[in-house]
Amino acid sequence: MIKGGTAKVNVTASTSGYLNAWVDFNGDWGWENNEKVFNDEPLSPGINSLEVQVPEEDNETTFARFRFSTVQGLDPCEYAPDGEVEDYKLLIFDPPMLTAENREIIDEALNITVCNNFNLELWVRNITGGLSVVGLDFIVEWDPALMEYVTHQTFNHGLQYTEKLNESEGTLLINIPPDTVNPVTDDDIWANITLHCLGEGVSDVNVSSIETIWLWDGVGEPFG
């Protein structure tokens, strides 16, 4: 789980019933009413995909109690004629610190009559070294009247990405969608983009990044 984020929870039920669950967010070894994350949540047989809103608590290691039964309105400890009770140890982390360049590049070398090809490098780097998931857009923009696209190459360490090039408008979009199924340790991705100057004068190349989502659901599947 990540502080202030939304945790994905997959709960497998053998039959139809109701889920009540608590997370000891404040770490006082109790199950308070305001720590109840599911209240008579109806479940169907099979995998049920749910979400938990995680508060901004300082506690890093805590526990959750999940109760599943055909009976509604159960508290954390009372008797029930059927169902099961399971406790889980949870880890709550600060958001991962990822860096991405956001900058406008003005290359004075373009102030020449003959402008050779030049390369532009973009980077996203995971500086925490831990498992994390990142969603990000890289947007490169140039003036197609002054510069022409030549080629580009994109490299990464396991991240999936898509690219959308529009030469007539002078844009290149590199999208890295969030991947909650296969998070990786190295969230590094970089691109080499080659542009060619068509004439004299300074031409601005604008590079921006848009954060779409930061997620971190802990180590493995804490809810089973």
Secondary structure, DSSP 8 states (H G I E B T S, - for coil): -BTTSEEEEEEEESSSEEEEEEE-TT-SSS--GGGEEEEEEEE-SEEEEEEEE----S--EEEEEEEEESSSS--SS---SS-EEEEEEEE-B----EEE--EEEE-GGGSSSS---EEEEEEEEESS-S-BEEEEEEEEE--TTTEEEEEEEEEESS---EEEEETTTTEEEEEE---SSS-BS---EEEEEEEEE-SSS--EEEEEEEEEEEE---SS-TT-
